[in-house]
Amino acid sequence: MDDLPAVGEAVDLLIRGGMVIDPASGIHGPADVAISGGKIVALGEGIGASARARDEIDATGLLVTPGLIDIHTHVYPGCTPLSVDADALAARSGVTTMVDCGSAGANTFTGFRRYVVERSACRILAFLNISVIGLVTLNECAHGPHVDCNAALECIEGNRDVIVGVKVRGSRNAFGEDNTAQPVWMARAAATAAGVPVMMHIGDPPPTLDQALPILRAGDFVTHSYKGQPVTRLVDRDGTVRADVQAARERGVLFDLGHGNGSFSWTVARQLADQRFWPDTISTDVHTANVGPPLSLDMPGVLSRLLHLGMPLEDVIRASTLIPARCIGWSDRIGSLAVGREADVAILALENGEYDLIDSHRKTERATRRLVARHTLRAGRRIGVA
């Protein structure tokens, strides 16, 4: 147990009696968390017996984890048609860091920084779209001059505190009908020059997966990895993980879930789960078409789908805290409950019962447990509470 503030000095907040799961420090057991000045000042069993606190949260029967990191979101409302409000979603979902995935490009990033990053209670980071216009329109890479790796690099260099990578949508929806993987190469060029990863969305070709996948380097991401469409899924016709997909993972390419509105299939998910091909990172790809019914996506709901498939609870928490933090180069700041860190905390209930979970093809499976967020704390303050 780490030392508390001096005798007679009260901590700002005590989270008492919860089951702490912090994969970064190897903690999985009962513990209290003491917070002062927006930082974690003590973590350990029995702290609540000796600490005085100005405010308390009784976490008895609940899980206490690092604030969840949703590495694939769309949160640039008012500029891009798919984007949602970050704070409203964070408050209900235990997410303290949202990584916007390509909503802004080099020519629209200043507005994203001013009106989203600087005004949100939730921490906002970004993968910069290789198209200078971002997702103002959904054929963002169809006009060649919009795909500008020099403009992307300049924008990244000027916004290192927010931009963590480069986003490219490897799909006809973004590229148009031209059968080329050129925007993926341009994203890689910008990312290589900047020393950051690429996140590549996979969708209906062009380019085909076997055209685009070899372009990615160790540390780059494929997102929408549980997609069900026959020409974009990660499994062969017989349900076996594709050889080029397995080779990509072996060379260090990462696979992000990116549930989205059309990118999670129970059939493919079960085939991948049976082969223990779990996602490296778990994300929502939340946007206007899936934040409401019938999907009503949030991080606890997506995590619940992985639990239902048999992914161990601690691995689910790891893939939504430590691993995304590490993969974007932020593990020294977020993704852990270590003493001295900013107090980003999720308090979750693991409920038992019968719950219908729906996939992107509107197929339902009945789960016997689910995660639900009870509190979201960013720097020790509850998001959504005045």
Residue pairs with C-beta under 8 A, 6 or more apart in sequence:
1 42
1 43
1 44
1 45
1 46
1 47
2 41
2 42
2 43
2 44
2 339
3 42
4 11
4 34
4 41
4 42
4 47
4 50
4 51
5 11
5 36
5 41
9 52
10 51
10 52
10 53
10 54
11 34
11 35
11 36
11 41
11 42
11 51
11 52
11 53
11 54
12 35
12 36
12 37
12 53
12 54
12 55
12 380
13 34
13 35
13 36
13 53
13 54
13 55
13 56
13 57
13 343
13 377
13 380
14 32
14 33
14 34
14 35
14 47
14 48
14 51
14 53
14 55
14 56
14 57
15 32
15 33
15 34
15 35
15 56
15 57
15 59
15 64
15 345
15 347
16 32
16 48
16 56
16 57
16 58
16 59
16 60
17 30
17 32
17 48
17 58
17 59
17 60
17 61
18 30
18 31
18 32
18 33
18 59
18 60
18 62
18 63
18 64
18 347
19 28
19 29
19 30
19 59
19 62
19 63
19 64
20 27
20 28
20 29
20 30
20 31
20 33
20 43
20 63
20 64
20 65
20 337
21 27
21 28
21 63
21 64
21 65
21 313
21 314
21 317
22 28
22 43
22 65
22 66
22 321
22 336
22 337
22 338
23 314
23 317
23 318
23 321
23 322
24 66
24 321
24 322
24 325
24 331
24 335
24 336
24 337
24 338
25 336
25 337
25 338
27 43
27 337
28 314
29 45
30 45
31 43
31 44
31 45
31 47
31 64
32 42
32 43
32 44
32 45
32 46
32 47
32 48
32 51
33 40
33 42
33 43
33 47
33 64
33 337
33 343
33 345
34 40
34 41
34 42
34 43
34 47
34 51
34 53
35 41
35 343
35 345
35 377
35 380
36 380
37 380
38 342
38 343
38 379
38 380
38 381
39 340
39 341
39 342
39 343
39 379
39 380
40 337
40 338
40 339
40 340
40 341
40 342
40 343
41 339
42 51
42 339
43 337
43 338
43 339
57 347
57 375
59 347
61 349
62 347
62 348
62 349
62 374
63 317
63 347
63 348
63 349
63 350
63 371
64 337
64 345
64 346
64 347
64 348
65 94
65 317
65 321
65 337
65 345
65 346
65 347
65 348
66 317
66 321
66 322
66 334
66 335
66 336
66 337
66 344
66 345
66 346
67 94
67 95
67 96
67 97
67 321
67 334
67 344
67 345
67 346
67 376
67 377
67 378
68 93
68 94
68 95
68 96
68 97
68 299
68 303
68 320
68 321
68 346
69 95
69 96
69 97
69 99
69 320
69 321
69 324
69 325
69 334
69 335
70 93
70 95
70 97
70 98
70 99
70 283
70 284
70 286
70 299
70 320
71 99
71 101
71 256
71 281
71 283
71 324
71 327
71 328
72 99
72 101
72 199
72 223
72 256
72 257
72 258
72 283
72 284
72 285
73 84
73 86
73 89
73 98
73 99
73 100
73 101
73 283
73 284
73 285
73 286
73 287
74 80
74 82
74 83
74 84
74 100
74 101
74 102
74 103
74 135
74 285
74 286
74 287
75 83
75 84
75 85
75 86
75 89
75 98
75 100
75 103
75 116
75 120
75 124
76 83
76 100
76 103
76 104
76 108
76 112
76 116
76 134
76 135
77 83
77 84
77 85
77 116
78 115
79 103
79 104
79 108
79 111
79 112
79 115
79 134
79 136
80 103
80 104
80 134
80 135
80 136
81 135
81 288
82 103
82 135
82 138
82 287
82 288
82 289
83 100
83 103
83 135
83 287
83 288
84 286
84 287
84 288
84 291
86 98
86 116
86 120
86 122
86 124
87 120
87 121
87 122
87 383
87 384
88 384
89 95
89 98
89 286
89 291
89 298
90 96
90 98
90 121
90 122
90 376
90 378
90 383
90 384
91 376
91 383
91 384
92 298
92 373
92 376
92 384
93 298
93 299
93 300
93 373
93 376
94 299
94 300
94 346
94 347
94 348
94 373
94 375
94 376
95 122
95 298
95 299
95 346
95 376
96 122
96 123
96 334
96 344
96 345
96 346
96 376
96 377
96 378
96 383
97 122
97 123
97 124
97 125
97 325
97 330
97 334
97 344
98 122
98 123
98 124
98 125
99 124
99 125
99 126
99 127
99 164
99 283
99 324
99 328
100 112
100 116
100 124
100 125
100 126
100 127
101 126
101 127
101 167
101 199
101 201
101 223
101 285
102 127
102 128
102 129
102 134
102 135
102 167
102 168
102 169
102 199
102 201
103 112
103 126
103 129
103 134
103 135
104 111
104 112
104 126
104 128
104 129
104 134
105 128
105 129
105 130
105 131
105 132
105 133
105 134
105 140
105 146
105 151
105 152
105 155
106 128
106 132
106 148
106 151
106 152
106 154
106 155
107 132
107 133
107 134
107 151
108 132
108 133
108 134
108 136
109 126
109 128
109 134
109 155
109 159
109 163
112 126
112 134
113 159
113 162
116 124
117 124
117 126
117 162
121 378
121 381
121 383
121 384
122 378
122 383
123 334
123 344
123 378
124 162
125 162
125 163
125 164
125 328
125 330
126 162
126 163
126 164
127 163
127 164
127 165
127 166
127 167
127 199
128 152
128 155
128 156
128 163
128 165
128 166
128 167
129 135
129 140
129 166
129 167
129 168
130 141
130 147
130 148
130 149
130 152
130 166
130 167
130 168
130 183
130 186
130 187
130 190
131 140
131 141
131 146
131 147
131 148
131 174
131 183
132 146
132 147
132 148
132 151
132 152
133 140
133 146
134 140
138 173
138 174
139 173
139 174
139 175
139 176
140 146
140 169
140 174
141 147
141 168
141 169
141 174
141 175
141 176
141 183
142 174
142 175
142 176
142 178
147 182
147 183
147 186
148 186
149 186
149 187
149 189
149 190
149 193
150 190
152 166
152 187
152 190
152 194
153 190
153 193
153 194
155 163
156 163
156 166
156 190
156 194
156 196
157 194
163 196
164 196
164 197
164 328
164 329
164 330
165 191
165 196
165 197
165 198
165 199
165 221
165 328
166 187
166 190
166 191
166 194
166 196
166 197
166 198
166 199
167 187
167 198
167 199
167 200
167 201
168 174
168 183
168 184
168 186
168 187
168 198
168 199
168 200
168 201
169 175
169 200
169 201
169 203
170 181
170 183
170 184
170 200
170 201
170 202
170 203
170 207
170 212
171 201
171 202
171 203
171 204
171 205
172 203
172 204
172 205
172 206
173 203
173 204
174 183
174 201
174 203
175 183
175 206
175 207
177 206
178 206
179 205
179 206
179 207
180 206
180 207
181 206
181 207
181 211
181 212
181 215
184 198
184 200
184 207
184 212
184 215
185 215
187 198
187 200
188 198
188 215
188 216
188 217
188 220
191 197
191 198
191 220
192 217
196 329
197 219
197 220
197 221
197 254
197 327
197 328
198 216
198 217
198 220
198 221
199 220
199 221
199 223
199 256
200 212
200 216
200 220
200 221
200 222
200 223
201 223
201 224
201 258
202 209
202 212
202 222
202 223
202 224
202 225
202 227
202 232
203 224
203 232
204 229
204 231
204 232
205 211
205 231
205 232
208 231
209 231
209 232
209 242
209 244
209 245
210 244
213 222
213 244
213 245
213 248
213 253
214 244
214 248
216 222
216 248
216 253
217 252
217 253
218 251
218 252
218 253
219 252
219 253
219 254
219 327
220 253
220 254
221 253
221 254
221 255
221 256
221 280
221 281
221 327
222 248
222 253
222 254
222 255
222 256
223 256
223 257
223 258
223 263
223 283
223 285
224 232
224 256
224 257
224 258
224 260
224 263
224 285
225 234
225 255
225 256
225 257
225 258
225 272
225 279
226 234
226 257
226 259
226 263
226 264
226 265
226 268
226 269
226 272
226 279
227 233
227 234
227 262
227 263
227 264
227 265
227 268
228 263
228 264
228 265
228 267
228 268
228 359
228 360
228 361
229 262
233 265
233 268
234 241
234 242
234 245
234 255
234 268
234 272
234 277
235 241
235 242
235 268
235 271
235 272
236 242
239 271
239 274
240 271
240 275
241 272
241 275
241 277
249 255
249 277
254 280
254 281
254 327
255 277
255 279
255 280
255 281
256 279
256 280
256 281
256 282
256 283
257 264
257 279
257 281
257 282
257 283
257 302
257 306
258 283
258 284
258 285
259 283
259 284
259 285
259 290
259 295
259 297
259 302
259 305
259 360
260 284
260 285
260 287
260 290
260 360
261 285
261 287
261 289
261 290
261 295
261 360
262 360
262 361
263 285
263 360
264 305
264 359
264 360
265 359
265 360
265 361
265 363
266 359
266 361
266 363
266 365
267 363
269 305
269 309
269 359
270 309
272 278
273 309
273 310
273 311
278 306
278 311
278 315
278 319
279 306
279 319
280 319
280 323
280 327
281 319
281 320
281 323
281 324
281 327
282 299
282 302
282 303
282 306
282 316
282 319
282 320
283 299
283 302
283 324
284 290
284 297
284 298
284 299
284 302
285 297
286 297
286 298
290 296
290 297
291 297
291 298
294 358
294 362
295 358
295 360
298 373
299 320
299 373
300 348
300 370
300 371
300 372
300 373
301 357
301 370
301 371
303 316
303 317
303 320
303 371
304 355
304 357
304 367
304 369
304 370
304 371
305 357
305 359
305 367
306 316
306 319
307 313
307 316
307 367
307 369
307 370
307 371
308 357
308 365
308 367
308 368
308 369
311 319
313 350
321 335
321 336
322 331
322 335
322 336
323 335
324 335
325 331
325 333
325 334
325 335
325 336
326 335
333 341
333 342
334 341
334 342
334 344
337 345
342 378
342 379
342 380
343 377
343 379
343 380
344 377
344 378
344 379
345 375
345 376
345 377
345 380
346 373
346 375
346 376
346 377
347 373
347 374
347 375
347 376
347 377
348 371
348 372
348 373
348 374
349 371
349 372
349 373
349 374
350 369
350 370
350 371
351 369
351 370
351 371
351 372
352 368
352 369
353 368
353 369
353 370
354 366
354 367
354 368
355 366
355 367
355 368
355 369
355 370
356 364
356 365
356 366
356 367
357 364
357 365
357 366
357 367
357 370
358 364
359 365
375 382
376 382
376 383
376 384
377 383
